[in-house]
Amino acid sequence: MSDKPVAGIILAGGLGRRMGGGDKPLKEIAGKPILAYVIGRLEPQCAQLVLNANGDPARFSRFGLPVIADDVPDFAGPLAGILAGLDWVAANVTPAECAVSVAADTPFIPRDLVQRLQAARVSEACEIAVAASGGRTHPVIALWPVALRTELRRALTQEGERKIDRFTARYEVAEVSWPVEPYDAFFNVNEIGDLAAAEAMLASAGAAR
């Protein structure tokens, strides 16, 4: 496994329509923003974190992270956020070879996420490693080589690609699965009702660890 540092890209660029608009990561679970849980779990695994968010960056100032916007126009989706993150990592985190991307609305991401994705990428000689649980992959939660950003920019700006799994299908991808019991570590807060479900998970012994 590479001993080079891994950077973390937290993707908060979505429009949050199913939550009635606004920033999902700033919604609270047990009195604490979802984003704070994500940072708490990811920060110990990474050399440095960056937050991808569009609009006024000041609304995230309390978290003390660099905030970068997409530079591909028209809300091109999470691939644009991943590209912005990889560009930032290339310029600011030396000698990072890879970066992990996670969604800002997944408060229970695994504490061994980077370690297991890194190990799988190396052992299976793949370019990308992606997380999975319950028989499905989570394409937004993946380990990316920083050098992939040139090809990603071409796919976004010249080919109009917007789907992560269509882009990753061009490469060898290692899939790393986590159990869904006692809880799914990749549970994401999409709707108002998911906040109560997340609070119940947090109250359980499994998610609290």
Residue pairs with C-beta under 8 A, 6 or more apart in sequence:
1 118
1 119
1 122
2 97
2 98
2 118
2 122
4 95
4 96
4 97
4 98
5 46
5 47
5 48
5 93
5 95
5 96
6 45
6 46
6 47
6 96
6 97
6 98
6 99
6 100
6 114
6 118
6 143
7 46
7 47
7 48
7 49
7 50
7 85
7 89
7 93
7 96
7 98
7 99
7 100
7 146
8 42
8 43
8 45
8 46
8 48
8 49
8 50
8 99
8 100
8 101
8 102
8 114
9 49
9 50
9 52
9 81
9 82
9 85
9 86
9 88
9 89
9 99
9 100
9 101
9 102
10 25
10 35
10 38
10 39
10 42
10 49
10 50
10 51
10 52
10 65
10 101
10 102
10 103
10 104
11 52
11 78
11 81
11 82
11 85
11 101
11 102
11 103
11 104
11 140
12 23
12 24
12 25
12 35
12 51
12 52
12 53
12 60
12 104
13 52
13 53
13 54
13 69
13 70
13 75
13 78
13 80
13 81
14 24
14 78
14 105
15 21
15 75
16 22
16 23
16 24
18 190
18 191
19 27
19 189
19 190
19 191
19 192
20 192
23 53
23 59
24 34
24 104
24 105
24 189
24 190
25 33
25 34
25 35
25 38
25 104
25 105
26 33
26 34
26 35
26 59
27 33
27 34
27 189
27 195
28 34
28 195
29 37
29 107
29 189
29 195
29 198
29 199
29 202
30 199
30 202
30 203
34 104
34 105
34 107
34 189
34 198
35 51
35 60
35 63
35 104
36 63
37 107
37 108
38 102
38 104
38 105
38 106
38 107
38 109
39 49
39 63
39 65
41 107
41 108
41 109
41 110
41 111
41 113
42 49
42 100
42 102
42 109
42 113
43 49
44 111
45 100
45 111
45 112
45 113
45 114
45 115
46 100
46 114
47 93
47 96
48 89
48 92
48 93
49 65
50 65
50 66
50 67
50 68
50 85
50 88
50 89
50 92
51 60
51 63
51 65
51 66
51 67
51 68
51 104
52 67
52 68
52 69
52 70
52 81
52 82
52 84
52 85
53 60
53 67
53 68
53 69
53 104
54 69
54 70
54 75
55 69
57 67
57 69
60 67
66 88
66 92
68 84
68 85
68 88
69 84
70 76
70 80
70 81
70 83
70 84
71 80
71 83
71 84
71 87
72 80
72 83
72 84
72 153
72 156
72 157
76 156
76 162
77 162
77 163
77 164
78 101
78 103
78 140
78 164
79 152
79 155
79 156
79 161
79 162
79 163
79 164
79 167
80 156
81 101
82 101
82 144
82 152
82 164
83 149
83 152
83 153
83 156
85 99
85 101
86 99
86 144
86 146
86 148
86 149
86 152
87 149
89 96
89 99
89 146
90 96
90 146
90 149
93 99
96 146
97 145
97 146
97 147
98 118
98 121
98 143
98 144
98 145
98 146
99 143
99 144
99 146
100 113
100 114
100 117
100 141
100 142
100 143
100 144
101 140
101 141
101 142
101 144
102 109
102 113
102 140
102 141
103 140
103 141
103 188
105 188
105 189
105 190
106 141
106 185
106 186
106 187
106 188
106 189
107 187
107 189
107 198
107 202
108 183
108 184
108 185
108 186
108 187
108 198
108 201
108 207
109 141
109 185
109 186
110 116
110 131
110 178
110 185
113 131
113 141
114 143
116 176
117 129
117 130
117 131
117 142
117 143
117 174
117 176
118 129
118 143
120 126
120 129
120 174
120 175
120 176
121 127
121 128
121 129
121 143
121 174
123 174
124 172
124 174
125 172
126 171
126 172
126 173
126 174
127 145
127 148
127 171
127 172
127 173
128 142
128 143
128 144
128 145
128 148
128 168
128 171
128 172
128 173
128 174
129 142
129 143
129 173
129 174
129 175
129 176
130 137
130 138
130 139
130 141
130 142
130 143
130 168
130 173
130 174
130 175
130 176
131 137
131 138
131 141
131 142
131 176
131 177
131 178
131 186
132 138
132 175
132 176
132 177
132 178
133 177
133 178
133 179
133 180
133 184
133 185
133 186
134 180
134 184
137 165
137 175
138 186
139 164
139 165
139 168
140 164
141 186
142 164
142 168
148 171
151 170
152 167
155 161
155 167
156 162
161 167
178 184
178 185
178 186
182 204
182 205
182 206
182 207
183 201
183 204
183 206
183 207
187 194
187 197
187 198
187 201
188 194
189 195
189 198
201 207
202 208
